[in-house]
Amino acid sequence: MQRVANYQEALNYLYRFIPNPQHRPDPNENLIRTRALLEVLGNPQSRFATVVIAGTKGKGSTTAMIAAICRAAGLRTGMWTSPHLHSYRERIQVDGVLISQSALVDGVNRIAPHIHEADVAGGLPSTFAIGFALAMRHFADEQVDIAIVEVGLGGRYDSANVLDPVLSVITSVSYDHMDILGDTIVDIAMQKGGIAHAHVPVLMAPQPLSALVTLTACAAEAGAPCFVVDDPGQGGIRGDDPADEHVRGPIPELYDPFDFYQTGPRTPTFGGEFQAENARLAIAAALFLKKHWPRIDDHAIATGLTNVTWPGRYEICTVGNIQVVFDGAHNPDSAERLTRSLNHDFPGRPKTMVIGCSRDKDIQTMIPFLARAADQVIVTASRHPRAWSDLGALRDMVSAVRPDIQVIGIADPAEALAFAVHHARTEDLVVVTGSLFVVAAGREALGFASDVD
C-alpha cells in the first residue's frame, strides 16, 4: 500500500473499511479479526492495564470520569471512546490530550501493511477494529500505565472484549441498537454482560430487574465477582420492565463506596441528576483500582471528578447572556433522564428545545419526554446520512403531545440554534438534543469545537 501523506488521507484509509450495512457477518468474526490484527502488531495491549466499560447510557461519561481520576493520581492514562463529536482524534487520548494528526498518520502507515495479515474468518478488520488496534499501539508507544476503554457497541463481540482487563464496568442498560443487540432488555443485557471475565470484578449501575439478573448470570458463568454500585437504601434496582415479574434469580452484592450525595467536591463539572449514578460508578471503580495503585486516593477522586469534561453530554454553555445545554440524548431512557435533570436543575425556566434525531432510533417513544419539558420546539436535521430529515413528521410528533406550544422546522441545525438563541430571553434556556450529530453541529456553529474533521 502507498503510504498516506497527510491526516485526511489517513482518515480516508480508515473509512475504507466501514462494513457494508447490507451484510451482517457473524459477530464473532470481529473478535477473531481484532485479535489477529493485534497479534501481528505484537499485542501492544499486553503492555498496560485496562478497564473496559459497557452499557447503554453513561458509558462515555463514566469512561471520562475514571480516566480523569487515574490522571489525577499520577497514572499515565490512555482513553479510547466512540463516537467522536468533531474529530476522529477525540477517540484516542493520552492524559487528556488527543492523538496528534501526525501520530495518527504514522499509526496508519505502521498498521496498513499488516491489515491483510488479519484477513481471517473470510474478511478484513473493520474501520472500528483498525482504529481500536491503532489506539492500543499508540498507548503502548506512549507507555501508558492504564487505558480506560469504552465499548463501541454491545460488548460480547466488541473489539474491546479481546482485552484482559483488571476491571469491567457496566453502566445503565436500556433499549438502543435493537436491530443489532436484540428486542428485549434481556437480549441487550446478554450482550453487555459478555464483557465479564474470570476473576475480574464487574461493577454495574442499578438496572431494571431483568437486566440485573441477566448481567449477574453472565458474570457467574464467566466466574467474575459482581457488584451493584448503588445506595443500599435503593435496593440496587432502578426502573420498571414488563418482564420483571417473570424474572427470578440471584441479586449481586450491593456496593456503596460512600455517600456520594454528601460529598460535594466530588461532583463532576458537567451536571445532570443522572451523572450522580455515573460518578458513583466511577468512584467505585477508583476504589477497586486502588488495590493495584494505592495513590488512587480520595484526593485523586475529588480532583478527577472536579476537572473532568465530556463535551455534548449535559454540557452547559453560555452564549452572550443565554444559557445553552447540549446533550446527546438519543433514546427514550436518556431523553427521560435529560428532562428530569432539566426540571430539577432549572425549575420554572422556559425551555426552547432544538431537536434533531436519527432515523434508526425509537423517535416516537423519545419525543414525548422532550416535548413535555419544552415551551417551544425547533425541529431540525443533521447532515449525517442517518438523520431523520422529514421535519414535517417530526413536527407532527411534537404537536401531538404538546398542541399548546409553537413548533418550528428549520432544516439546518446551525440556523435552528441561531434562531433559538436570537429569540431567547435572559431567563430562557436553550436545549440542543436528540442526537450527537445535532449536538456536534450546534457546538461547531457556536465556536465551541476547536478541531473539526
Secondary structure, DSSP 8 states (H G I E B T S, - for coil): -----SHHHHHHHHHTT---TT----THHHHHHHHHHHHHTT-GGGGSEEEEEE-SBSHHHHHHHHHHHHHHTT--EEEE--S-SS-GGGGEEETTEE--HHHHHHHHHHHGGGGGGG-BTTB---HHHHHHHHHHHHHHHTT-SEEEEE-SSSSTTSGGGGS--SEEEE-B--S--HHHH-SSHHHHHHHHGGG--TT--EEE--B-HHHHHHHHHHHHHHT--EEEES-GGGTTB-S--TTGGG------EEE--S-GGG-GGGS-SS--TTHHHHHHHHHHHHHHHTTT-TT--HHHHHHHHHH---TTSSEEEEETTEEEEE----SHHHHHHHHHHHHHHSTT--EEEEE--BTTS-HHHHHHHHHHT-SEEEE---SSTTB---HHHHHHHHHHH-TTSEEEE-SSHHHHHHHHHHH--TT-EEEEES-HHHHHHHHHHTT--S---
